[in-house]
Amino acid sequence: MAEPNGSSKLNDHEERIVRLETARKELEESFIVMAHLETKSAARVREHAEFIARHEQVIREIDDKLNALIDVVGKMQGGIESRPS
């Protein structure tokens, strides 16, 4: 038996509502995943920035020590002025 025209439209609307609800849930889940990934990424960026800051500090300390060593060796040898050309 054929359904009345109004009932067919109602089923079509119900199907569309179900599809829209499914799409909304998928988007919501995607946003949750994206937020989680963004949080993890931000943490990695902070870790990387801290590593770079520590690395730069160590490099400055090494540079200071090397400059001090160069100064000591230079004084032991009489400095640059006393070296033959």
GROMACS elastic network, one bead per residue, 0.5 to 0.9 nm:
[ bonds ]
;  ai    aj funct       b0    kb
    2     5     6  0.88270   500
    3     6     6  0.81261   500
    3     7     6  0.62971   500
    3     8     6  0.65308   500
    4     7     6  0.55274   500
    4     8     6  0.67047   500
    5     8     6  0.53485   500
    5     9     6  0.65760   500
    5    10     6  0.88886   500
    6     9     6  0.52308   500
    6    10     6  0.62949   500
    6    11     6  0.88520   500
    7    11     6  0.63201   500
    7    12     6  0.86576   500
    8    11     6  0.52112   500
    8    12     6  0.62656   500
    8    13     6  0.87034   500
    9    13     6  0.61829   500
    9    14     6  0.85708   500
   10    13     6  0.50873   500
   10    14     6  0.61195   500
   10    15     6  0.86125   500
   11    15     6  0.61208   500
   11    16     6  0.85660   500
   12    15     6  0.51479   500
   12    16     6  0.62463   500
   12    17     6  0.86300   500
   13    16     6  0.50094   500
   13    17     6  0.60805   500
   13    18     6  0.85762   500
   14    18     6  0.61830   500
   14    19     6  0.86249   500
   15    18     6  0.50684   500
   15    19     6  0.61839   500
   15    20     6  0.85593   500
   16    19     6  0.50213   500
   16    20     6  0.60206   500
   16    21     6  0.84516   500
   17    20     6  0.50389   500
   17    21     6  0.60167   500
   17    22     6  0.84957   500
   18    21     6  0.50809   500
   18    22     6  0.61154   500
   18    23     6  0.85818   500
   19    22     6  0.50550   500
   19    23     6  0.61284   500
   19    24     6  0.85487   500
   20    23     6  0.50199   500
   20    24     6  0.60505   500
   20    25     6  0.85982   500
   21    25     6  0.62004   500
   21    26     6  0.86450   500
   22    25     6  0.51579   500
   22    26     6  0.62602   500
   22    27     6  0.86740   500
   23    26     6  0.50809   500
   23    27     6  0.61835   500
   23    28     6  0.85721   500
   24    27     6  0.50981   500
   24    28     6  0.61061   500
   24    29     6  0.86320   500
   25    29     6  0.61748   500
   25    30     6  0.85357   500
   26    29     6  0.51297   500
   26    30     6  0.61301   500
   26    31     6  0.86588   500
   27    31     6  0.61611   500
   27    32     6  0.86339   500
   28    31     6  0.51209   500
   28    32     6  0.63197   500
   28    33     6  0.87577   500
   29    32     6  0.50546   500
   29    33     6  0.62868   500
   29    34     6  0.86019   500
   30    33     6  0.51114   500
   30    34     6  0.60775   500
   30    35     6  0.85545   500
   31    35     6  0.60208   500
   31    36     6  0.85225   500
   32    35     6  0.51485   500
   32    36     6  0.62499   500
   32    37     6  0.86740   500
   33    36     6  0.51025   500
   33    37     6  0.61740   500
   33    38     6  0.85507   500
   34    37     6  0.50619   500
   34    38     6  0.60161   500
   34    39     6  0.85507   500
   35    38     6  0.50385   500
   35    39     6  0.61720   500
   35    40     6  0.86717   500
   36    39     6  0.51393   500
   36    40     6  0.63005   500
   36    41     6  0.85799   500
   37    40     6  0.50896   500
   37    41     6  0.59979   500
   37    42     6  0.85248   500
   38    42     6  0.60390   500
   38    43     6  0.85632   500
   39    42     6  0.51684   500
   39    43     6  0.63011   500
   39    44     6  0.87498   500
   40    43     6  0.51473   500
   40    44     6  0.63210   500
   40    45     6  0.87401   500
   41    44     6  0.50733   500
   41    45     6  0.62076   500
   41    46     6  0.86798   500
   42    45     6  0.50572   500
   42    46     6  0.62596   500
   42    47     6  0.86554   500
   43    46     6  0.51165   500
   43    47     6  0.62170   500
   43    48     6  0.85916   500
   44    48     6  0.60521   500
   44    49     6  0.85418   500
   45    48     6  0.50221   500
   45    49     6  0.61124   500
   45    50     6  0.86031   500
   46    49     6  0.50667   500
   46    50     6  0.61732   500
   46    51     6  0.85735   500
   47    50     6  0.51341   500
   47    51     6  0.61605   500
   47    52     6  0.86651   500
   48    51     6  0.50145   500
   48    52     6  0.61803   500
   48    53     6  0.86070   500
   49    52     6  0.51196   500
   49    53     6  0.61748   500
   49    54     6  0.86680   500
   50    53     6  0.50758   500
   50    54     6  0.62053   500
   50    55     6  0.85040   500
   51    54     6  0.51513   500
   51    55     6  0.60097   500
   51    56     6  0.85677   500
   52    56     6  0.60476   500
   52    57     6  0.85419   500
   53    56     6  0.51994   500
   53    57     6  0.62596   500
   53    58     6  0.87355   500
   54    57     6  0.50932   500
   54    58     6  0.62328   500
   54    59     6  0.86273   500
   55    58     6  0.51445   500
   55    59     6  0.61641   500
   55    60     6  0.86619   500
   56    59     6  0.50171   500
   56    60     6  0.61894   500
   56    61     6  0.86595   500
   57    60     6  0.51081   500
   57    61     6  0.62643   500
   57    62     6  0.86690   500
   58    61     6  0.50394   500
   58    62     6  0.61442   500
   58    63     6  0.85004   500
   59    62     6  0.50600   500
   59    63     6  0.60178   500
   59    64     6  0.85721   500
   60    64     6  0.61449   500
   60    65     6  0.86172   500
   61    64     6  0.51145   500
   61    65     6  0.62260   500
   61    66     6  0.86099   500
   62    65     6  0.50529   500
   62    66     6  0.60615   500
   62    67     6  0.85110   500
   63    66     6  0.50925   500
   63    67     6  0.60769   500
   63    68     6  0.85369   500
   64    67     6  0.51382   500
   64    68     6  0.61570   500
   64    69     6  0.86091   500
   65    68     6  0.50501   500
   65    69     6  0.61239   500
   65    70     6  0.85598   500
   66    70     6  0.60351   500
   66    71     6  0.84763   500
   67    70     6  0.50201   500
   67    71     6  0.61301   500
   67    72     6  0.86537   500
   68    71     6  0.50186   500
   68    72     6  0.62271   500
   68    73     6  0.86856   500
   69    72     6  0.50420   500
   69    73     6  0.61317   500
   69    74     6  0.83725   500
   70    73     6  0.51941   500
   70    74     6  0.59211   500
   70    75     6  0.85635   500
   71    74     6  0.50190   500
   71    75     6  0.61754   500
   71    76     6  0.86188   500
   71    79     6  0.84293   500
   72    75     6  0.52083   500
   72    76     6  0.62240   500
   72    77     6  0.87571   500
   73    76     6  0.50140   500
   73    77     6  0.62903   500
   73    78     6  0.86458   500
   73    79     6  0.82274   500
   74    77     6  0.52441   500
   74    78     6  0.62092   500
   74    80     6  0.68062   500
   75    79     6  0.51183   500
   75    80     6  0.86361   500
   76    79     6  0.73517   500
   77    80     6  0.81226   500
   77    82     6  0.78126   500
   77    83     6  0.80310   500
   78    81     6  0.74103   500
   78    82     6  0.56418   500
   78    83     6  0.75925   500
   79    82     6  0.58049   500
   79    83     6  0.71015   500
   80    83     6  0.54991   500
   80    84     6  0.88373   500
   81    84     6  0.82140   500
